[in-house]
Amino acid sequence: MKKTIVTTLALGVMLIAAITGCQKNTTLIIKPAPKVISKTVSFSKDLVPLFTKNCALGGCHADGGHAPDLMATKAYTSLMDDPDFVLIKDPENSTLYKRLTGKLNPAMPLGKPTNPGGINDLVLAWIKQGAKKN
């Protein structure tokens, strides 16, 4: 009896789909929420090493390259000089965070794995913590 009911329901669903022209209109991509960082994020100890390894490279975000200059000695000033790179009152809309997460093209870092060293979550936490030069 249960098998007959299940079979009948399955056939009914397939029939409705065939009649209504079942089609896929959109694809929903669910991205994981940012990881919550509870520790204080240090700009010099946590972020600068990641910028140095993944961003402050020749032809990228180094001397004479694209803004911001993410060389260790210039990174903080370069990020804070542009009012859109770091938005303390609206961290998720900071240009820096949007580039790292691919919400702005081109996604950064170019040619590197997505979110190297957990940089996305660290940057977001750092901005939420006030974007201090620590």
N, C-alpha and C positions, 0 to 999 in steps of 0.2 A: 504494500500500500504506500509506504513512504517513498519507495523507489519510483512509483508511478507519479506521485505528486511532484517530486524533484524533477523528473524527466519532463513532465507537462510544463512546469515553470520555466525550465531551461529552453524548451521549444518556444514558449510564449515570448520570452525575452528576445530570442533570435528572430522571431517573426516580426515583433515590433521594430527591432533594429533594421530589418530588411525593408519594412514598409516606410519608415521615417527617414530612410537614407542615412543611417548611422554614420557619422563622420567625425573626424577629429579636427576641431577648430583651433585649439591652442594646446601648447605644451606647458605644463606647470613645472618649473624648476625650483625646488626647495633647497635653499642654501642653509647650512647650519648657522645658528646664531653665533655672534662673536663669543669667544671664551672669556669668561669673567676673570680678570686678573686682580687678585686681592692684595698683592704686594705693591710697594711703591716702585714704580718703574723709573730707573735711572737713565737719563738721557745719555750720559757719558759711558756708563757700564753696560747698558742693555741695548740701546739703539745705535749708537755710533759704531760699534763693531759690526752690526748687521748692515748698516749703510756702507761701511768701508768694504765689506766683502761682496755685497750685491749691487751697490748703486754707484759708489764713488770710484768708477773705473774710467779709464781713458775713453773719451768720446761720449761718455754718459754724464753723470752728475759730479764731475771733477773740474779742476781749473780749466776754463775755456770751453766747457761743455754746456749741457742744458741746465737751466735753472730748475730747482735750487742746487747750489753747490753743496754736496754732501761730504766733502772732505772733512776729516775730524775737526780741524781747527776752524772751519767756516760753517758747519752744518746748522748749528743752532741759529746763528744770526741770519743765515740765508733763508731758513724756514720761517723765521718770525718777521722778516722784512716784508714779505708779501702777505697782505691781509687775508688772502684766501687759502694759503697753504695749511694754516692751523687755525681752526675756529673753536676757541675754548668754550664758547656758549652753544655751539652746535657741532660737536666732534664728528658725528657721522657724515656731515657735509663738508668737512675739511678736504681740500684738494688732495693733500697727502694721503689721507685714508681712502678716498674714492679712487685714486690711482692704484693703490696697493690692492684694493678689493675688486678692481675691474669695473667699477661703476662709471669710470671715466676712461675713455680710450686715448692712447694705448695704455693697457694695464701694465703696471710695474711690479717687479723689475723685468725688463725685456729679456727674453731668452733664458730666464731662470725659472726654477720651479715656483709654483704658486705658493705664496706665504712662507718664504724661506725663514727658518728659525722662529716661526710664530710671530713674525714682524707685524702682521695685521692687528692682532690682538694687543700686542705690546704698544703699538702706536696709538691705538684707540684708548687704551688705559692711560697712557702718558698724557694725552690731550685732556681726557676727563679729569685727570689729577691736577690740571692746571698748566701743563706744558712747561714745566720748570727746567731750568738749566742746572740740572743736578748730576 
